[in-house]
């Protein structure tokens, strides 16, 4: 009799533990689901903005900005329409953090893909007939990245002329000690249309924070120009100039 009672108690205890574990799993699933719904219902959280800032962004996009640059990011739209220097600086810092994270994610993917490609293709990759990228055959869909310094003249001018003429995109990263005013002067010297930088965002001017060293550990001469190859999931290919 004592043995039967003990067995029943063990079974009841096991059932309670199972029920408690299942309850914990369900609670976790509900929490994860709630987090996902919160991100979907509150899109401003993904951009590091407040609800009121998101409302302001939506109002901005109902005006001319929505026609001029319909694909502009919420942070950039708010920054371009900032009401004070404090606001503008806040949005600039948010954009810089987000852009850096994007670049680091792309770099991680670039290195992972390169490693996987070498592993699976090995020496055979050299036999694949891939057309060499050249600054002379870029198109409106081309997305280029250029690492340079303020002393670049002829090559940079040729690159900029080709980018502007073909309506391509170009991210420029300046290497070494350089100030914002130096970059502005460099852009003016090379006759970069301000609207392509400020409004369309087709050309970006950036101070390199270590990306060049991360992408090209061996460094080398400047400038170095790359294009994102859509055939290789956006992998950077060096451009001939």
C-alpha positions, 0 to 999 in steps of 0.5 A: 500500500505504501509503495502504491501511494509513493508511486502515485506521488512520484507520478503526480510530481513528474506531471507537475514538473512537466506542466511547469516546464511547458508553462515556461516554454509557452511564456518564452514563446509568448514573450518572443512573439510579443517582441516581434509584434512590438517591432512590427507595430512600432517600426520607429524602434528599428531606427532608434527613433521615438514615436513622435519622431516617426510621426514627424518622418511620415509627415515629411514624406507626405510633402516634397521630400517624398517625391524627391527621394521616396527611398530615403531612410527615416533618420536621413529624412529627419536630419535633412529637416532638423529644426536645430543643430542639436536635432541634426547632430542627434540624427547624424550620430544615429545614422553614423552608428547604423551605417557603421553596423551595416558596413561591419555586417557587409564586411563579415559577410564578404569575408565569410563568403570569400572563405566559403568560395575558396573552400568549395571552389578552390583553384577552379574559381580561377577558371570561371570566366568573369568579366573584369570590372572597369570604371568605363563600363559602370551603369546606373545600377552600379554601386561603387566604394572608393578609398582615397585621400585628399591628394587624389586628383586625376583618377578621382576626377575620372571616377566621379565624372563616370559616376555622375554621367552614368548616375551610379552610386559611390561611397567615398572613404577618406584615409588618414588625418582629414577634417570635415572642412577638407572634405568639403573643399575636396568635393568642391574642387572636384565639382561634386553636385551638392544635391547628389550628396545632400538630397539624392544620397548617390554620393557619400563622403565619409572619414574612414574609421578602419574599414579600409584596413579591415577590407584590405589588410595589405593596404596598398596605393590609393585610390582603391575602387571597388564595385558591388557585384550583384552576381556574387551577392554584392561582394566587392570586386576591384575596379580597373581604372 
